[in-house]
Amino acid sequence: MDPYQELTLYQRSAVLMAAAKLGIFAALAGGAATPAEAAQKVSAPLDTVARLLEALAASQYISRDRGRYALNNFSKTFLSGGPGGMKRLAWKEHLFCTAWSRLDEAITSGNALFPSYAERVAKDLPSVENFLLALNDIAETAAPGVIATGAFQSARTILDLGGGGGGYAAALASALPSVPVTLADLPQILPIALGYLKEKGLADRIELVATDFQKENCGIEGRSFDAVFLSHVLHDFDVAGASAIIARAASLVKRGGKLIVLDVLVPNGGHQNPVEALFDLMMLVEVPQGRTHRLSDVGDWLQAAGMASSKSHKLYFGTLVESVR
């Protein structure tokens, strides 16, 4: 491992994010172009666009042939969202990247560098919408692995608690067409999920319910489900907050049903996956009180909430824990 190359990896990310934000990849979508043609399409100076194209080509992010530049399989992913698509994810990472340069500040102070999710929902809902749609792209990629665990196989009703933009709810409804799926989230979030579900042709398959999993019974009175799904919720909260959410979610599970938790969890012995270890620091930078939690602690919280027979599945990114009530 070359120390200097590791130290300057941020430059490669910056090149990709700049190209995505400026529309360079979209400018090449119609075919190979000269720097002058690309510069005209993105309304930027020829000299600087040519230098950016050169860096992209040298990094093998695009191809170069006799003074013309074209997309390759790598850069084509920046033209779309959905599974494997980077268009919305590039926006998300561009939003947070500058804060990472202040990681030392977050570590020294112990404070996140962004406002809380609730504050962002209240003051900048369009940004939250873009963020949730980017997360839907990740969910679409990860959902086949989640479903393949068999955790939802026997469920007759499913609640996606804190289901956000609807990525996992849509995948579950598609994979289990005879099973009613309910997505519950804050009332401000439900229109975002509805728009996404309409695009997927699933709006009539998924019930939307306004809720708040930080309130008693999560605001869902008198209902219970065979499977309650908490996907990437716990890492936005400290130990007290996360364990309380587990307890509230467990109260919504029918006897014999399952509480299913999907999150980046710290295994016994610590992280072996550097991406997951970095995710913990991402929570420190981006989310007040955010952190990854230990798998063993989640097991203890489930047991304290009346759940038993926990079983975990290590997935490509994160761990799924299923526990029976």
N, C-alpha and C positions, 0 to 999 in steps of 0.2 A: 504494500500500500504506500503510495507516494504522498507524504504529508502535505506538500504544496497543492497537489491536485485536490486533495480532500478539502483543504482550506478554501479553495476557490470554486467549489461546486455550485455555490450560489449564482455564479455568473451564467452557468448553463441554464439554470432555472429562469433567470432574468431574461435571457434571450428568448426562451419559449414564451414567457408571459408577455413580453413586449410584442412579439410577432402576433400573438393571438389578439391582444388588445388593439393593435394598430390595424388589424385586418389583413396582414400579409398572407396568411394561409388562404383566406377567402379570395384574395387577389389572384392567387395561383390556381384556384379551383377550376377555372376554365381552360387550363393548359399552361404549358411552359411560357415564361415571360422574361423579357429583358429587365434589368434594373429600372430603366426609364419607364417601361410599361407598368411595372409594379408600383413605382413611385407615384405615377399619375393616378393609379387606382386608389392609393391610400392617402393621397394629398399630402405628401411629405417630400423633403428635398431629395434629389437624386443621389447625392453623395452619401447621405446617412443611410438611406434605404439600401444602397449597394453594399455598404459595409455590414449592415445587418444580414442581408442575403448571404454574404460571404461567410459570416460566422455560422449561420444556420447550415449551410452546405458543408463547411468543414467539420461540423459536429454531426453530420449525417442525418440531420433533421429534415432536410430537403435534398433534392438531387440537383446537379449542375452539369450542363453539357453545352460546350461551345458558347459560353456567355449567356445562356438562358437557364432559368431556374424553374424547377417543377416540384410538385408534391411527390412524396413517396408514401409507402404504406404507413410509416410512422406519423407524418404530418397530416395525413388524411383524417386521422382520428380527431383533429382539432376543428373539423368542420361540422361535427354533430354531437348531440348528447346521446343518452341511452347507454346500453352496455358497451363498455370500451371507448365511449366517446369522451373527448376531453374539452369540448367547447365550454360547457358550464363549469367544469372543474377548474379550468384555467382561470376563469373569472374568480372563483372561490379562493384559489391560492394567491392570486394577485391581491385580493382584499387583505389577506393576513400576512403576506410575506414581509412587509416593512416592519411589522411588530417583532418578527423573529430577530431582527438586528438589535433589538433591545432585550434579548433574553436575559442578559446579565441583570438588567433592572428588575425584571420579574422575579428572578431568583433572589436578589438582594432584599427586595421589598416584600416578597411573598404575595404580591398583588397582580391580578391579571391586567393586561393592557387594553382590554376592550370592555365595554359595558356589559351588563348581564343580558341574557337572552330576553328576559321579560322587558327590559328597557328597550332593547332593539325592536321587539315586537311593537311596543307602544310608540316609538319615535321614528322607526325606519323600516316599516313593513315591506316596502319593495325590495330592500336588500335582503331581508329575511326570506322572501319568496325566492329570490335567485339562489340563496344558500340552500334552501330545502330542495329545490329542483336539482341542484348539483348533487345533493345527497341521494336523491332518487336514482341518479345515474349509477352511483356506487351500489345502491340496493339492488338494482336490476342485475348488476354483475354478480353480486354475492348471493342473491336469492336461491339460485339452483342448489348451491351447497347447503344452505340453511334447510331447504325443503328435503334434501336427500338424507338428512339426519333421521328422518322419520318422526321427529318430535310432534308433528301436527297430525300424524296419520289417523289417529282414532278420534280426533276432535269432531264434534257435531256443531259446535259454535266457536268462533274465534274472535277475541277482542285484541286489536292492535292498539295498545294504550300508549298515548304520546306518539301516534303514528306519523306525525309531521306531514310531509308532502304526499304520502300515499304509496311510496315505492314498494314497501314490503306487503302492504295490504293488497295492492294490485297483483303482485306475484302470487300471494296465497290464494286469492280469489280465482286466478287463472289456473293454478295447479290443482285446486280442490273445488271444482265448479259446483258441487252439490252442498258445500258447507257455507252457511251464512257468515260473513265477515263484517265486523264493526270496527271502524276507525274512530278513536276518541282523541281529541286534542282541544286546545284552546279555541274559543269561537272565532278569533281572528285568523286562525290557521286553516280552518275548515274550507273556506273558499279556494285556497291554494290547492288543497288536496282534491277538491271537486273538479277544478279545471284540469288537473293532471289525469284524474280518473275518466273524465269525458274524452280526453285525447286517446285514452286506452280502450274506450268503449266499455268501461266497467262501472260507470256512474250508477247504474241501476242494480249492480251486484253488491255494492258496499254501503252499509249504513254509516252515516256520519253523525257523531254525537259530540256535543260540546262538553268538555270536562276540564278538570285541573287535578293532576295526580298529586299535587301538594295539599289538597284538601281532603277531609275525612270522606271515606268511601269514594274518593276521586270524583265526587259529584255525580256518581252513577248509583242512584238509590234503587234498591230492590231488584237488582239484576245480577246474574252470575253467568259464567261462561265455562265451557269445557277446556279452553286454552286461552290464557292471557299472555300476550307477547309484549315484552319490554325490550325494544331494540335501541341500543346506543343511547340510553337515557341516563344510566347511573353515573357515567363519567362527567356529567355536568354538575354533580353535587358532591359535597364532602361526605364523610362516613355517616354522620347523623342524618343528612338529607337522603342519601341513597338507601340506607337501611329502612327509613320510614316509608319510602316509596315501595320497597319490596313488601312491607307489611300491608300497605293499602292495596297493592295489586293482588296480594294473596287472598285478601278478603273477597275478591270478585271471582275467585276460582271455585267451581263446583266441587263437591267432595268426589274424589276420584279423578278430577281434572288436573291440568298441569299449569304451572307458571313457568314460562319459557323466557329466559334472559339471554340476550345477545349483546356482548360488549367486548371491548379490549380489556382483558383481565390479566393480572399479574400471576403467573403460575408459581407453584412451589419451586424455590430455587432462583426466582427472578426471571426477567425477560431474556430470551435467547434471540428473539427477533428484533433487530435494531429499529425497524419501522414502528413496531409496537412500543418500544421504549421511547422513541421520539414522540409518539402520540401522547404519552403522559406529559411531556414538556409542552406539547401543543395545548393541552388543557390548561396548564399553568399560564401560558401566554394569553390564551383567548377567552377563558371562561372563569369568572370569579368563583372560587371554591371548587373548581373542576379538578379532577384527578382520575387516574385509573385505580381500580380497587383490586384487592387480592382475591383470587378464586376461592381460597379457603374462607375468607370473610363473607363472601356472598353465600357460600354454603351455610355458614353459621346464621346469617340473616334469614335465609329460607327456612331453616329448621326452627328458629325462634318464631317465625310467622305461621307455623303449623304445617309446613311442607316437609316432605320426606322423600327418600329414594332418589336423591339427586344424581344426575348423570351428566357428564360434560363431553362436548365434542370440540376438538380443536379444529378450527376452520382456517382458510387461507389468511384471513385477517380477523382476529378476534376469537372468542370462545362462546359457544352456545351451551347453556346450562338448562336442563329440563328437570323439574321437580314435581312430584305428585302430591296432591293435597289428601 
